[in-house]
Amino acid sequence: MTANRTLTETELVAARALLDDIRARIDAAAGEDDGLRFALNRKVYKELTYDERGRPNARQSLKARMVKAQNGLCVQCAKPLPDSDTVLDRLAADAGYVAGNVRVLCRPCDLAIQRGRGLA
């Protein structure tokens, strides 16, 4: 597992400036239409999420392939994976959801790992 990269103070300033610019552009595009502002925010959020995580159908397909490659077993505890409520876990978050960087875990193992990382 690799730790997620942390932004430096200079990079945080740049990120805040980007966010301010995006918000201003959304405000300008929406004008007084709160519904449009909401829809634009939602669209930008969704597309940025896809940039990081890929599209849901691609992740589902990868997850199915990984379950098969793992012989239906959780890689952490080696117990059979349930039919639902499993987790496609990235080994290195910045490397994305691609074969060779993911594994499928049962929910209890994923929660234990997240707690160990101080994330849950």
N, C-alpha and C positions, 0 to 999 in steps of 0.2 A: 504494500500500500504506500502510496506517496501522498504527502500532505498537499492540500490545495494551496496554490500560490496566493500570497497575501500582497495586496497593493501597497506600494510605498506611499508616503505622504504626497509626493509630487503626482503620482498616478491617481491617488484619491481626488486631488484637486482637478485633474483632467476628467475623471469620471463624473464628478459633480457638475463640471462645466457642460459635458455632453448631456447629462440628464436635464440640466436647466435649459439647454438649447432644444432638446426634444419636447419638453413641456411647453416652451414658448411657441414652438411650431404647431403643436397640437392645439394650443389655445387659439392661435391665429387661424388655423383651419376650421375650428369649431365655432368661433365667434361666440354668440350668446346661446348656442344650441347645446345644452347640457347632455342631451341624449347622444349627439354626435361626438362630444368630448369623451363620453364614456365608451362609445364604440371604437373610437380611435385609440384610446388608451388600451382597451382590450386587445385590439388587433396588433398593436406594437408589442405588447406583452407576449401574446401568443407566438408571434413570429420570432422574437428573441429567444423564447423558450425552445422553439424548434431548432434554432441555430445551435443551441447548447445540447439538447437532448435528442434531436431528430424527431421525426414524426411518429405518432403513437403506433401506427400499423407496422412500421419498420422495427420498433422496439419489441412489439408483440411477436413478430416473426423471428427475431433474433433470440428472444426468450424461449420460444418453442424449440429452436435448434439447439440452444444450450441445455435445456432440460433433457433432450434426447442424447446429446453428447455426454451428459453427466449421468446417463442411465437412470434418470428420474430420481436421483438422490441429491439431497442438499450437500454442497461441497464442504460445509462446516461440520455438521453433525453426522453425515452419512445416512440420515433417515430418509425414507421416501418423501418426496415433495407432495404436498396436497395439490388437488386439481386447481385450486384458486388460492389467492392470498400468499403468493410468493413474491420475491423481490429480485429484480435484475440489478445486481450490484456492480458498479464500475470499480475497478482496481485503482485507476488513476482518472479522476473526474475530468481532467482537461483532455484526456485522450478519447473521450466520447464513448458512445454505445456501439462498440465494434467487437467482433469476435477476437479473442485474445486479450481483451481488456474487461470482460464481464464474466460474471458467474451468477448462478441462480441459488438463492438462499431461501430457507423457510423463514417465516416471519419471526419466530422466537430467536433464531440465530442472528438475523439482521438487527433486531432490537438490541441484542446483547453486544453486537459489534458497535452499534451507534452509541450505546451507553459507554462503552469502553473508550470511545473517541470523545466523550463528553458532549454528544450531540442530541441525546434523547433523555 
